[in-house]
Amino acid sequence: MNRQLQNIMESKNTDALPRILMTGAECAPFAKTGGLADVIGTLTRELHALGFDIRLMLPFHRAIKDRYRENVRHIASFSVDLGWRSQYAGIELYDWEGIPVYFIDNEYYFGHTIYCGGNFEGEQYAYFSRAAIEALPLTGFKPDIIHVNDWHTAIIPMLLSTQYNQEPRGRTRTVLSIHNLHYQGRFSFGFVSDLLGIHSKYFQKEGIEFHGDASFLKAGIVFADQLVTVSPTYAQEIRTPYYGEGLEGILETRADDLTGILNGIDTAVFNPLSDPWIPFPYDAESLPEKQKNKEGLIDELGLTIDPGTPLVGMVTRLTKQKGIDLVLRVFDEMMEAGIGFLMIGTGEKNYEHFFRGIAQRTGNRSMGLTEFNDPLAHRLYAGSDFFLMPSQFEPCGLAQMIALRYGTIPIVRATGGLRDTVVPYNEFTDEGNGFSFENYNAHDMLHAVRYALDIYQNRQRMDSLRRRAMKQDWSFQNSVLDYAKLYVEMARP
């Protein structure tokens, strides 16, 4: 904690803290398709608990409206100019445990799925970005800092710095969080210019041009006052050609403004001692109960493995990024090593097809469930012995932290946040909390799996490894102070 922040905290003068508006495409518990929503929701709550006046602004998606429409208060209506069109916008206010949440309502843009794909998705979030800026004076809230997340809101810093630069809103400072550089919001410049009235002088390499397109994410990288990525290692990786997705050059020029802050998990939701979705609560001192969860999971799914067989689990999106190609390449060899295997996830059709067939292929010693089943995922975390996460790249990753919280030992590729959270086990010093491999190579992964299985045979070593993993703190309470420090330094005159 820096001295200025420490002085504010010790004096309890939270009025001296900068006012924050957090915005993004989704936020738990209101709407969630992935880890982005968890991070925005958890970070917002933690900053509020620290004393910040932090507020949320989100699209009023159908999934949110259906659940919360009776609990919001309409505070304003206005029109948003989007190209030649004038579109309705409503501001609906919700009190989330003392945190004001402003939902931007427009049935045309948000009356269906969160992400629609194609140009319409670009239009959705161009509209939302403009509406978020235009809504501010109507809310009565004057943020010192607007925190935007990923490409969907990344153009807000550019709009503030260019089109609103003569207004008080234009002097609001901005932070862009890059949760995954791979998704950039690329559209033709004509399309983006038509929607948002962006001058052609910004369509250049030093501006928002990217391989002939306009990139929402690059706009944020160029114009935001500060950049944050979701782990220290990823902050270094994205400045290199292998991980930089073509943006490594512009990120290198912003290196002094780029910070890596590790994500955390909601340790109240992911707590094996109070998790309502698992049959046998446990902690680091009651590991026999974890074994009961394993046996219950085997029975629930009809796996034909002995309770003493090491069970390897995955909860993942089925995409190339997640290292699924490596799993497919050596799947038979992993099964021959004597494991049970369980995967829960959806994604690319060829991967789904493979995993739907593994139960028959292995006589039910393995199973792939191509569905989103959150309660079952909790039971997988509790009942598995190992958690496989061989990502090609991983900005942060939350699944490995959840697995550690449940004493399920991760086997990961050492990249991004996986490198920052999983310390390779050393059998000679009994240190570390998991297993890892460096090269993106199927047989390197297989070697790590086999080493983990060797350690599994030693009950004393395995229990020590599990207890150490479960006693680590993966909450956002560690990272929130880094965000607080960043905000305070940005707001300094």
Stockholm file with secondary structure:
# STOCKHOLM 1.0

chainA/1-493         MNRQLQNIMESKNTDALPRILMTGAECAPFAKTGGLADVIGTLTRELHALGFDIRLMLPFHRAIKDRYRENVRHIASFSVDLGWRSQYAGIELYDWEGIPVYFIDNEYYFGHTIYCGGNFEGEQYAYFSRAAIEALPLTGFKPDIIHVNDWHTAIIPMLLSTQYNQEPRGRTRTVLSIHNLHYQGRFSFGFVSDLLGIHSKYFQKEGIEFHGDASFLKAGIVFADQLVTVSPTYAQEIRTPYYGEGLEGILETRADDLTGILNGIDTAVFNPLSDPWIPFPYDAESLPEKQKNKEGLIDELGLTIDPGTPLVGMVTRLTKQKGIDLVLRVFDEMMEAGIGFLMIGTGEKNYEHFFRGIAQRTGNRSMGLTEFNDPLAHRLYAGSDFFLMPSQFEPCGLAQMIALRYGTIPIVRATGGLRDTVVPYNEFTDEGNGFSFENYNAHDMLHAVRYALDIYQNRQRMDSLRRRAMKQDWSFQNSVLDYAKLYVEMARP
#=GR chainA/1-493 SS CCHHHHHHHHHTCGGGSCCEEEECSCBTTTBCSSHHHHHHHHHHHHHHHHTCCEEEEEECCHHHHHHHGGGCEEEEEEEEEETTEEEEEEEEEEEETTEEEEEEECHHHHSSCSCCCHHHHHHHHHHHHHHHHHHHHHHTCCCSEEEEEHHHHTTHHHHHHHTTTTSGGGGCEEEEEESCTTCCCEECHHHHHHHHCCCGGGCSTTTTEETTEEEHHHHHHHHCSEEEESSHHHHHHTTSTTTSTTCHHHHHHTGGGEEECCCCBCTTTSCTTTCTTSSSCCCTTCHHHHHHHHHHHHHHHTCCSCTTSCEEEEECCBSGGGTHHHHHHHHHHHHHTTCEEEEECCBCHHHHHHHHTHHHHTTTSEEEECSCCHHHHHHHHHHCSEEEECCSCCSSCSHHHHHHHTTCEEEEESCHHHHHHCCBCBTTTTBCSBEEESSSCHHHHHHHHHHHHHHHTCHHHHHHHHHHHHTSCCBTTTTHHHHHHHHHHHHCC
#=GC SS_cons         CCHHHHHHHHHTCGGGSCCEEEECSCBTTTBCSSHHHHHHHHHHHHHHHHTCCEEEEEECCHHHHHHHGGGCEEEEEEEEEETTEEEEEEEEEEEETTEEEEEEECHHHHSSCSCCCHHHHHHHHHHHHHHHHHHHHHHTCCCSEEEEEHHHHTTHHHHHHHTTTTSGGGGCEEEEEESCTTCCCEECHHHHHHHHCCCGGGCSTTTTEETTEEEHHHHHHHHCSEEEESSHHHHHHTTSTTTSTTCHHHHHHTGGGEEECCCCBCTTTSCTTTCTTSSSCCCTTCHHHHHHHHHHHHHHHTCCSCTTSCEEEEECCBSGGGTHHHHHHHHHHHHHTTCEEEEECCBCHHHHHHHHTHHHHTTTSEEEECSCCHHHHHHHHHHCSEEEECCSCCSSCSHHHHHHHTTCEEEEESCHHHHHHCCBCBTTTTBCSBEEESSSCHHHHHHHHHHHHHHHTCHHHHHHHHHHHHTSCCBTTTTHHHHHHHHHHHHCC
//
